Amino acid sequence: IYTGLRKTPQDITRIAIEEDVDIIGISLLSGAHETLLPELCQLLKENDAGDIAVVAGGIIPKDDIPVLKQAGVKAVFGPGDTTKKIIKYIKSIGTNE
């Protein structure tokens, strides 16, 4: 489900719950990843949807990845990651959880 651009964490949480998704993929280029992604993960938990996996991609500095993972982001993919790698990871989430 493509939700469009400039959705808030509240919008994404609501849509994910309404559509009963298993995974949320977020692409960020704004530099707001340390604010938006932890907020999204927290909102999912608060709405009894913490089982929805969150993965992210974009221009995210390697030093920021541990903070995002601690907040609940399952994986972070960067510009050098292939579509094949991302698909393999997403498939593995389905078999491990």
Residue pairs with C-beta under 8 A, 6 or more apart in sequence:
1 15
1 19
1 21
3 11
3 12
3 15
7 15
9 36
9 39
9 40
9 43
10 43
12 24
12 26
12 40
13 40
13 43
13 44
13 47
13 49
16 24
16 44
16 49
16 52
17 47
17 49
21 52
22 52
22 53
22 93
22 94
23 52
23 53
23 54
23 55
23 90
23 93
24 40
24 52
24 53
24 54
24 55
25 55
25 56
25 57
25 90
26 36
26 37
26 40
26 54
26 55
26 56
26 57
26 58
27 56
27 57
27 58
28 36
28 37
28 56
28 57
28 58
28 59
28 60
29 58
29 59
31 59
33 56
33 58
33 60
33 64
33 68
34 64
34 67
34 68
37 54
37 56
37 68
37 71
37 73
38 67
38 68
38 71
38 72
40 54
41 50
41 54
41 71
41 72
41 73
42 71
42 72
44 50
44 52
44 54
44 72
45 72
50 72
51 97
53 74
53 93
53 97
54 72
54 73
54 74
55 73
55 74
55 75
55 76
55 77
55 86
55 89
55 90
56 68
56 73
56 75
56 76
56 77
57 76
57 77
57 78
57 81
57 86
58 78
59 78
59 79
60 68
60 76
60 78
65 76
68 76
69 76
74 93
75 89
77 85
77 86
77 89
